[in-house]
């Protein structure tokens, strides 16, 4: 078991599935065919980028998500990622409106291409991927999930390697810098490869008081909820 907790940032959209299947027990990327939808949307978005600042600003990272790039920054999706730093998970949850980077980007493009009245989206995408289209109209709140006593064999590193190097680094930093270890280790993240039952999770709604513009940290509070 790890001697420190790990955190996951998501949204209320996924709380029911987490309650039923545990954290990591159900994959919305697979079940909703999100990557398939993204691959349909990308060439359509590229063709209309000149008419949309929103698309222009996000098309670069969308290409990396569609290619599932894992070089430098990680754009692979379909597994739950955990951080030793609460703030990292909070930043993720509060910056991804639909609780998932890929799902949030897909919904953003659907919304923007719908605004532009692109028939390939308003007809074909709407018929082929109705669950993702429905997410446009679902308001969600950011959620922080704390996982205590995670088994080491339930983890990989964020890049998909064995987790030992990450764990050893975090443990050493905790000893050297007990007051600031989370800040130093905030990018030493993990992939969860075995579900964690809902009973073993602490779930909090994130109440955002300030998003922390211009390099400042977000100001937030936590409201515990029971699954």
N, C-alpha and C positions, 0 to 999 in steps of 0.2 A: 504493500500500500504506500502511496505517496504521503509524505509528511506535511504537505501543504495543499490547500484547496485549489481547484481549477474553476475557471469561469467561462460561461458561454453567453453570448449576446444574441437575442432573437426577438420575436414579436409575439403578440397575443394570437396571431393567426395560427400558430402551431401548438398552442397550449393543450388543446384537446387531444391531439395526436401524441403529444409527450405524455399526457396522463394515461392514455391507453397503452402505448407501446414502449414508454420510457424514452430517455434522451438517446437519440441515435437508432431507435428501433424502427423508424419509418422514414423513408427518403422521399420528400416531396419532389426533388429534382427528377427522380425516376418515375414516380407515380403520375406526376403532372406533365411529363415529357418536356421539361423546361429547356433542356439543351437542344432538343429537336426543334422546339419553337424558336429558340434564339438563332439557330442556323437558317431557319426560314426567314426570319426578320432581318438578319444582317444585310443581305444584298438589297432588300427593299429600303432599309434605312440609308445605306450608302447611296442609293440612287436619288434620294430626296434630301440628302444632307445639306445641299446648298440652299434649301428653303427653310432650314431649321437650325437655329443656334443650339438648341437642346441636343439634337442629334450630333452636330459637329463637335460639341464639347465632350460627348460620351462615346463616340464611335471607336476611338482608339482602344480603350479598355474593353469595349464590347468585342472587338476582334480577338483580343487575348482570351476572353472568357469562352468564346466559341471554339477557339483552338485549345482550350484547357492548358494554357501555358503555366509552367512551374519552373521559371527561371528568373531569379531575383525575387520579384513579387509573385505570390502564389495565386493563380486564377483557376485552380481546380475546385470542382464543386461536387456535392453528393455525399460528403461525409461531414460529421460535426467537428468543428474546431474548438479547442479549449485553450485558454490563456492562464498563466499563473497570476496575471495582473487584472484586478477587477476593472481598472480604468480602460484597459484595452477592449474588454468585452462591452463595456458601457459605450465607448466610442463607436464600436461596430453597430450595436443595437440602435443607437440614436441617429446614425447616419444612413441606415438601410431601412427605408420606409416599410418594406414588406418582410423584414427580418432575415432576408437572404440576399446576398450581393447579386447573384445571377437573376433571381426572381424579380428583384427590384428593378434591375436594368431592363429586363424583358417587358415588364409592365410599363415602365417609363416610355419605351419605344412604341408600345401599343397605343398608349395615350397620345403621344405626339403624332404618330402616323394617322391615327383616327382624326385628330384635329385637322390634319392636312387632307382628310377625306380620300386617303389612298385605298382604292377598292380592294387591292390584294390583301389588305389588313381588315377593312371593315366587313368584308365578306368571307374570304378564305380563312384567315387566322381566327376570326370569331367562330366559325363553324368547326375548325379543326382543334382548337385549344380553348374551349369555353371556360374551363376553370381558371385559367390565367387571365382571360378577359374579365371575368367576374371580380377579380382582385382589384381592378380599378376603383370599384365602388365600395370596397371594404376598408373602413378606417381601422387602424391597428395602433397599439401602444408598444413601446420598447420594453423588453423583458431581460432581466439578468438572472441567469441560473448558476447557482454555486453547487459544485460537486465535491464532496469531501471523501477522503479515503478511496481514491481511484486506484484500481489495480494496475500495476505497471504493464502487465500483458494485455491490457485493454487499450494501450496507447501506441502510436507511432509519433515520430517527429512531424512537424508541419509539412516537411518535404517528402514524407513517406519512409524515412529510415527508422531504425530502431531508436527508442526514446532515451537510451542511457546517457548519451552525451548531454542532452537537454537537462535531464534530471540532475546529473552530477554538477552541471554548471549552476543551476538554480540553488541547489543545496549549499554549494560553496559560497555563493553570493549572499545567501541568507545569513550565513555565519559572519562574513566580513562586514556586511552592511545591513544590519537588522532593521534599520529605520527606512531604508530606501531600496531594498532588494526588489520590490515589485516594479519600480520604475526602471531599474537596470535590466530586469528580465522580461520586460513587457513584450518583446518579440520572440521569446523562447516558447513558441506555441506547440500544440500537439494536435494530432488527429485521434478521434475516438473511434475504435474499431469494434467495440462490443457495447451493446446498449446498457444504460444505467437505469434501473427501475425508478419510477416517479417517486416512490417512497424514500429514496436516497438523495433527493434533490431539494435544495432550498430555492424557491422561486420568488422573485421580486419584480413588481412593476417599477419602472424607472420614471420618476417624476423630474422632468428637466426644467430647471429654473433659468439656466442660461447655457447656450450651446458652446460658449467659449471661443468666440471669433478671435482672429488675429493672434493665433498661437497660444491663447489661454485655454486652460483645461475646462471642460464642461462643469457646471455647477448643478448637482442633482441630488435627489433623495431617493430612498428605496422604500417601497411599500410591500411587505410580504403578503403573498397570496397562497392559498392552499389548493392543490390540485385535487 
